[in-house]
Structures are given as C-alpha cells and as structure tokens.
Amino acid sequence: MTPEEFRQAGHELIDWIANYRSTLADGPVVHAVSPGDIRASMSATPPTETLSMTAMLAELDRVVVPTMMSVQHPNYLGFFPANASLASVLGDLASGGLGGLGISWQSCPPLTEVEEVTVDWMRQLVGLSDAWRGTIHDTASTATFIAMVCARERASGFSARAGGIAGGAALVAYASDQAHSSIPKAVLVAGYGSDNLRIIKTDGPDYALDPKALDAAMAADVAAGRTPAVVVAAVGATATTAMDPVRAIVEVANKYDAWVHVDAAMAGSAMLLPEMRHLWDGVEGADSVTWNPHKWMGTILDTSLFYVRDPNELVRVLATDPSYLQSPVDGLVTQFRDWGLPLGRRFRAMKLWFHLSLDGVEAIQTRLRRDLINAQWLAGLVEATPHWRVVAPVPLQTVCVRYEPPEFASDADALDRHTLTWATAVNASGSAFISPAKLDGRWMVRLSIGAEPTERHHLESVWSTVRHHAESVPSTA
Ligand SMILES: Cc1ncc(COP(=O)(O)O)c(C=O)c1O
C-alpha cells in the first residue's frame, strides 16, 4: 500500500470507526454467538485476492461487528470499564503510522523520552511524589510479574539471577483472598512456587487485607526458615473494589524487609481525583505500583503504568547489553528494555499523550466524578428496593448486588442458581451486560459503572432490566 492509497483507505476507516461509535448504542451490548461461529464465517485458507478497503470494511461488518461484545456501549456494566477513548485511538494510529522501532533509546529517541514525560505527567496527576519513576507495560499482569521477579531477586540477595532459585530458603509472597488472578500467576511464573503464596483471608465487611493476619503469617514463615519476599496490596480488588490498607501493610512488610507491590489496576484512575487519594494512603512507602489507564480512565489497551521507587532494582535484574545494541549514549539515557521483559516496544506513550491532550484532564476528571456519584446513587436505589441488597462497600464505581427474595432464605444453593439464572437472562437479552462473581463463596452480581457514554438514564434503564429479569425468573430455577 502506498502512502496515497493509505490516505484514501484511512479516511474510509476513520469514517467507519466514527459511524460504529456513533451508532453502537442503538444495537445490543452482546450478540448471540456460539463458539466456532466466527471461524466458520471466514475462509479456512489464506486470501488469494486483494480486497478494496470498502470490501475489507464490509468484512468487518459481516464477521466482527455482529459478534463482538460492545464494551463501549453505555449499558455495558461488565467486568470493568474497558474504555477506548477515541482520542487515544488516534494516538494508537499515529504510533502505528510512524512505525518506530523501540529496542533502544537510539532506535527511536522520542519513543523513550515521550514515554518518560507522559509517565511522569501521570505520576503528577495521581499525586505520587517525584521519588517514583515509571514505564508503560502492556498490562498490570506483566507489571506485577516484573515486581515479583525484582522482589525475588532482592530477597535472595540477587543470588537467584546467577544461581537459580532452587536450593535456597523458600521465598514467600502474600496477598489477600480478594487479589486478582494475575497475582498467583505471577507468583508461579516468577518461580516462587504456588505453595509459597499465602492467601491472607479477609472476613471483615470491607474485604480488606488484615495487617495483623499478614504479620502473623510472615512471622510463621520466618519461624519455619522461609523468607518473606513480597506483599501485594490491592487498591481496588477485582470483585468488589475492596481497598487494602496500604500504610499498615507497608509497616508490616518493612519489619520483614519484604517488597510491597500495589496493584491499583482498577482504582488508579480514581487517584486523578485528589479527594480519592486517601484510598491509597501510605503508597509512598511501597516499592512498586501498577495501574491501568486502559480501564476506567479510558486510554485504549494496552496502557498499564508501572512505577518503582528505584529503577536500579529493575535494571540490576533485567538489563542485557548485547554488542549489537550498544551505542555512544549508553549510560546517559533510559533503556526501557532494561525495565521489563520485551526488547521491541511499541510507542504506547502516544496513546496517553493524545488522550490527555485532546480530551483534557478536566474532562476525564469530570467523567470519573460522574461515575462515582452514579455508583452511590445506584447503591442507594438498590438498598431501597425490597429484597435487594448491596453486598459490599462501594468505594469506587462498582456496585455489588444480590436479589434475595424470602423463598431462598434457607437455601443458599438455590439462591446461587437463581442469581446466575437472572444474570444470564439479562446478558442474553442484549440490552445490558453485567458480570456475576463469587463473594464469600456465594454468587452476586457486579454492576461496574464507568463506560465513557454511561449516563444516569442508562443506569435507570439497566436497573429496570435487571429488576425485571431477577424478579420474574421462576423461583424454581
Ligand atoms: C485489581 C486488578 N489487578 C490486575 C488486573 C489485571 O489487569 P491486566 O488485564 O492489565 O493484566 C485486573 C483486571 O481486571 C484487576 O482488576
């Protein structure tokens, strides 16, 4: 494709995206699609003829649009807000269009330095001190994995890098029972071994990690000859957005010289609002923090921020210096390949730069505040409705609910079946998408507010759909 052909095709694509975004609210949130339907709609053999852009877009209209979940829909209240602000989409396009090669500072100087600047802007916007330095990873899962590796190396006196981790004292990681599944995965892949992950039970009404239970678990490990290496504090745990007490966790972890990693994947966006920062009080004492602008804040995937107090902790473990990458500026510049796993990096900072510059911080903050207010409003409505209950505190934008009619009062299994049945019915209706999850071993439904276009009237409509299905599903379900 020549630049001139690209110009033509690009205009068509932009029009197509704009049309999709401006009309998606007229369609369903979820379409009926069965496993294999999409594969079956495509040729099993590679294309043998070239298509015009018009024909290519017709293929998207045929294969993708009618089958994908419309997470940009105002009635999408599923998993988490997966916003993809159009300003950041343009940044993504610009990044791809430039086609930079991010393997070293030298291979694309702006890729490194724009990232340094935008990540520092984000640091300022969430009120972290200038003691932090950061980078952009694809996901919080990657950031957490890197934190686990660095914690492992620090706890083992950097012996693990040279000699491997077998044979030394067992290194132990700690997280609450509300921690995201990326934590056990990182523990496993970083070589701690699943037996060396302590899940600290939360049983208080706020589902927060109990620092006393953490202290007891760490002391027991030390007594048994194991080495506490890392504690993960969840700021906005996945099911309920529960908030672990970061300050108290840091105090306990310091007693054992353990690394503290703050997983604020979801709640980091809230820290753009000064009035919400009390939720991660004590964060300055942590060693690393990750959060995802690609969730509620709305920068398109994959934009996950990762901050550390001391980048040397990363470089000491992750640096490589092959001859073919050496350059005269080595030692004078940041080499982000030494801060993570991949060598080749995308120009991800462009998405943040565009998002902040074209949408503006104030507009983003206004939207976040709108969602916080709407969540409190919805929680109040649920609580005021007979037989409905808000089952967890609502510190952010997620409202966890359960319909508990009297006929299920003594049969928790039947209530679970009923909850799953009505949630499935809501989703099958196409008019909203919500996510059930387990809390205290029982099913509830998460209403995760925060899609960019979701206004109060959309929530009124979703709430009426939810009530209709929950209250009309036969109790024998
Ligand atoms: C608290 C928390 N941590 C981590 C993650 C993982 O995020 P990512 O998809 O960026 O790896 C999520 C995703 O929902 C999350 O809610």
The ligand as an SDF file (V2000), in Angstrom:
LIG
                    3D

 16 16  0  0  0  0  0  0  0  0999 V2000
   -7.1980   -5.4550   40.5680 C   0  0  0  0  0  0  0  0  0  0  0  0
   -6.7290   -5.9460   39.2320 C   0  0  0  0  0  0  0  0  0  0  0  0
   -5.4430   -6.2810   39.0620 N   0  0  0  0  0  0  0  0  0  0  0  0
   -4.9630   -6.7240   37.8950 C   0  0  0  0  0  0  0  0  0  0  0  0
   -5.7840   -6.8530   36.8080 C   0  0  0  0  0  0  0  0  0  0  0  0
   -5.2030   -7.3610   35.5190 C   0  0  0  0  0  0  0  0  0  0  0  0
   -5.1440   -6.3380   34.5990 O   0  0  0  0  0  0  0  0  0  0  0  0
   -4.4740   -6.5870   33.1670 P   0  0  0  0  0  0  0  0  0  0  0  0
   -5.5610   -7.0920   32.2910 O   0  0  0  0  0  0  0  0  0  0  0  0
   -3.9730   -5.2360   32.7620 O   0  0  0  0  0  0  0  0  0  0  0  0
   -3.3860   -7.5700   33.3330 O   0  0  0  0  0  0  0  0  0  0  0  0
   -7.1280   -6.5270   36.9100 C   0  0  0  0  0  0  0  0  0  0  0  0
   -8.0410   -6.6880   35.7550 C   0  0  0  0  0  0  0  0  0  0  0  0
   -9.2260   -6.6480   35.8350 O   0  0  0  0  0  0  0  0  0  0  0  0
   -7.6180   -6.0640   38.1540 C   0  0  0  0  0  0  0  0  0  0  0  0
   -8.9150   -5.7540   38.3420 O   0  0  0  0  0  0  0  0  0  0  0  0
  1  2  1  0
  2  3  1  0
  2 15  2  0
  3  4  2  0
  4  5  1  0
  5  6  1  0
  5 12  2  0
  6  7  1  0
  7  8  1  0
  8  9  2  0
  8 10  1  0
  8 11  1  0
 12 13  1  0
 12 15  1  0
 13 14  2  0
 15 16  1  0
M  END
$$$$
